[in-house]
Amino acid sequence: MLPSLRDGLRPGAPLVLSLLHTDLHGRGPSTDVAPREQMILLRDDPPLPVHMWLLAPQLREDLLTGYGFRVEAVDLLHQPEGNTPVILQLVRARR
């Protein structure tokens, strides 16, 4: 996906990604580029098994840099209120 994003953006164009940092069970990101099985919970449907890459911020930054992006910031977004263990990564980069 990263080569396609890079090739589709003009030099200097922004890239903003919102990605999972922890899952529904509070398991944190991986330091390896390997998918792990997760269950996606949809409103009234049964859980849907998928493979996802929850990557540590430094690993994600290294991958983006390796594909020609300049990472400007990686912020961790916590729920302001609530009891969910889910944390998101907000990644801002430029081509």
Steps between C-alpha positions, in 0.01 A plus 500: 500500500781745583648501147155576355442782748843644425455479124153654520614809690695796371827588672423695818138379514370404846412148605282459811420154635289392795599149608449272797768508769325260739217260435170440679681285756767761573777308322757748383679535169749256356868564438489258204336553162261208530121491500304362790143382506254747646124499534314800363181575687223637283175628645251213472711255302711219641872580552700493177850345506765701313878523487637837610839662542518688831851642480708685757542870410876470432448200273226682307725805471787285371272344237368837385851646483615198302233575240592865462277671756613751760313435824407823678314358801346189650244578770322246718130578538322370811125503557421820692243314706399140505643166589639375170863388484521605133766760420549641150814624329461818300792513255585816308758474224595659169600350169 
